[in-house]
């Protein structure tokens, strides 16, 4: 995230490619974690609905928040900081989700 905001623009194609690889692979990992952390299909369906509903709901507000931050500050620096905070939180929660435990 940080390189796409704060990195040199000469390499923006590289930063964009790395972001795409990361997002694509993390989507697959998140959907796999649903099956690895549940014991039956019923629980998996509920967990999947919750994860995707909350995830897409929060994700849909991201564009609005970045636009509001840019309008308020006149720069994308605040958005870059927001992305770093969200990415750090995602790393912490992802690490915790990797524990060998079941839900439900």
C-alpha positions in Angstrom: 0.0 0.0 0.0 2.7 2.4 1.0 4.7 2.2 -2.2 1.6 3.0 -4.3 1.1 6.3 -2.4 4.6 7.3 -1.3 6.9 5.4 -3.8 8.4 6.8 -6.9 5.8 7.2 -9.8 8.3 5.7 -12.2 7.5 2.3 -10.8 3.7 2.7 -10.3 3.1 -0.2 -12.7 5.1 -2.5 -10.4 3.3 -1.2 -7.2 -0.1 -1.8 -8.9 0.9 -5.3 -10.0 2.0 -6.2 -6.4 -1.2 -4.8 -5.0 -3.2 -6.9 -7.5 -1.3 -10.1 -6.7 -1.7 -9.5 -2.9 -5.4 -8.8 -3.1 -6.1 -11.7 -5.4 -4.2 -14.2 -3.3 -5.6 -12.9 0.0 -9.2 -13.3 -1.4 -8.5 -17.0 -2.0 -6.9 -17.4 1.4 -9.8 -15.7 3.1 -12.3 -18.0 1.4 -10.2 -21.1 2.2 -10.0 -20.1 5.8 -13.8 -20.4 6.0 -13.6 -24.1 5.2 -10.5 -24.7 7.4 -12.1 -23.1 10.5 -15.5 -24.7 10.4 -16.6 -28.3 11.1 -19.7 -28.4 8.9 -21.4 -26.8 5.9 -24.0 -25.0 8.0 -21.5 -23.1 10.1 -19.4 -22.4 7.0 -22.4 -20.9 5.2 -23.1 -18.6 8.2 -19.4 -17.6 8.6 -19.1 -17.0 4.8 -22.2 -14.8 4.8 -21.0 -12.8 7.8 -17.4 -12.4 6.4 -18.5 -11.4 2.9 -21.4 -9.1 4.1 -19.3 -7.3 6.6 -16.2 -7.2 4.3 -18.0 -5.8 1.3 -20.0 -3.4 3.5 -16.8 -2.0 5.0 -15.0 -2.1 1.7 -17.7 -0.1 -0.1 -17.2 2.8 2.3 -13.5 2.9 1.6 -13.8 4.9 -1.6 -16.0 7.5 0.1 -13.6 7.8 3.0 -10.6 8.3 0.7 -12.5 10.9 -1.3 -13.5 12.8 1.9 -10.0 12.6 3.2 -8.6 14.0 -0.1 -11.2 16.8 -0.1 -10.4 17.7 3.5 -6.6 17.6 3.2 -6.0 18.3 -0.5 -3.5 15.4 -0.5 -3.6 11.6 -0.6 -1.1 11.4 2.3 -3.9 10.9 4.8 -5.4 8.2 2.7 -2.0 6.5 2.6 -1.8 6.6 6.4 -5.4 5.2 6.5 -4.3 2.3 4.2 -1.3 1.6 6.4 -3.5 1.4 9.5 -6.1 -0.8 7.8 -3.3 -3.0 6.4 -1.7 -3.4 9.8 -5.0 -4.3 11.4 -5.6 -6.8 8.6 -2.2 -8.4 9.3 -3.0 -8.7 13.0 -6.4 -10.2 12.5 -5.0 -12.5 9.7 -2.4 -13.8 12.1 -4.9 -14.5 14.7 -7.2 -16.2 12.2 -4.4 -18.6 11.4 -4.5 -20.3 14.7 -5.5 -23.9 14.6 -9.0 -23.5 16.1 -12.6 -24.1 14.9 -15.5 -21.7 14.9 -18.9 -22.9 16.0 
